[in-house]
């Protein structure tokens, strides 16, 4: 649950609102701190991000997955307004 807030806020912030982008960055920081310090079995072990290949692919996915989600919503809104 903790990772959903930063991902959605970052995706919405890139498209619409700079304040939401700042909230997304802050929430992503909170996620990293919680995962590094208190999680017994972390969702993403931070040692994996030491590899340049893994960290670059994770950062690409961080941007591309929410982009497809919001692109689908936008296309749905465009089609539904033209059919009515």
C-alpha positions as a Python dict, from the first residue, in 0.01 Angstrom:
ca = {
    (1, 'X'): (0, 0, 0),
    (2, 'X'): (283, 237, 77),
    (3, 'X'): (417, 226, -280),
    (4, 'X'): (80, 308, -443),
    (5, 'X'): (66, 662, -308),
    (6, 'X'): (403, 773, -451),
    (7, 'X'): (344, 610, -788),
    (8, 'X'): (1, 762, -839),
    (9, 'X'): (109, 1102, -710),
    (10, 'X'): (414, 1104, -938),
    (11, 'X'): (211, 1003, -1243),
    (12, 'X'): (-62, 1259, -1174),
    (13, 'X'): (196, 1525, -1088),
    (14, 'X'): (384, 1484, -1416),
    (15, 'X'): (62, 1535, -1609),
    (16, 'X'): (-130, 1793, -1407),
    (17, 'X'): (-5, 1940, -1084),
    (18, 'X'): (348, 2030, -964),
    (19, 'X'): (234, 2018, -601),
    (20, 'X'): (124, 1657, -646),
    (21, 'X'): (465, 1584, -800),
    (22, 'X'): (630, 1713, -483),
    (23, 'X'): (399, 1497, -272),
    (24, 'X'): (494, 1196, -485),
    (25, 'X'): (866, 1258, -439),
    (26, 'X'): (821, 1296, -63),
    (27, 'X'): (609, 981, -41),
    (28, 'X'): (869, 791, -244),
    (29, 'X'): (1131, 904, 7),
    (30, 'X'): (915, 777, 293),
    (31, 'X'): (879, 444, 114),
    (32, 'X'): (1256, 410, 75),
    (33, 'X'): (1317, 492, 443),
    (34, 'X'): (1051, 247, 565),
    (35, 'X'): (1178, -29, 337),
    (36, 'X'): (1541, 29, 437),
    (37, 'X'): (1488, 42, 813),
    (38, 'X'): (1180, -135, 936),
    (39, 'X'): (1068, -395, 685),
    (40, 'X'): (1167, -749, 782),
    (41, 'X'): (1103, -868, 427),
    (42, 'X'): (1120, -562, 202),
    (43, 'X'): (909, -525, -111),
    (44, 'X'): (1223, -424, -301),
    (45, 'X'): (1559, -497, -138),
    (46, 'X'): (1758, -176, -183),
    (47, 'X'): (2079, -372, -247),
    (48, 'X'): (1934, -464, -587),
    (49, 'X'): (1947, -99, -693),
    (50, 'X'): (2327, -91, -669),
    (51, 'X'): (2345, -249, -1014),
    (52, 'X'): (2319, 18, -1288),
    (53, 'X'): (2115, -213, -1512),
    (54, 'X'): (1860, -289, -1242),
    (55, 'X'): (1829, 70, -1121),
    (56, 'X'): (1782, 207, -1474),
    (57, 'X'): (1516, -51, -1558),
    (58, 'X'): (1332, 19, -1231),
    (59, 'X'): (1333, 393, -1299),
    (60, 'X'): (1200, 336, -1654),
    (61, 'X'): (919, 123, -1515),
    (62, 'X'): (844, 383, -1249),
    (63, 'X'): (758, 622, -1532),
    (64, 'X'): (609, 389, -1792),
    (65, 'X'): (352, 194, -1587),
    (66, 'X'): (159, 500, -1460),
    (67, 'X'): (188, 656, -1806),
    (68, 'X'): (1, 363, -1964),
    (69, 'X'): (-261, 378, -1691),
    (70, 'X'): (-337, 746, -1746),
    (71, 'X'): (-315, 710, -2124),
    (72, 'X'): (-586, 444, -2106),
    (73, 'X'): (-807, 671, -1895),
    (74, 'X'): (-756, 961, -2136),
    (75, 'X'): (-839, 750, -2441),
    (76, 'X'): (-1151, 619, -2266),
    (77, 'X'): (-1266, 975, -2192),
    (78, 'X'): (-1201, 1086, -2550),
    (79, 'X'): (-1393, 795, -2701),
    (80, 'X'): (-1684, 824, -2460),
    (81, 'X'): (-1728, 1198, -2524),
    (82, 'X'): (-1730, 1150, -2902),
    (83, 'X'): (-1987, 870, -2891),
    (84, 'X'): (-2241, 1069, -2689),
}
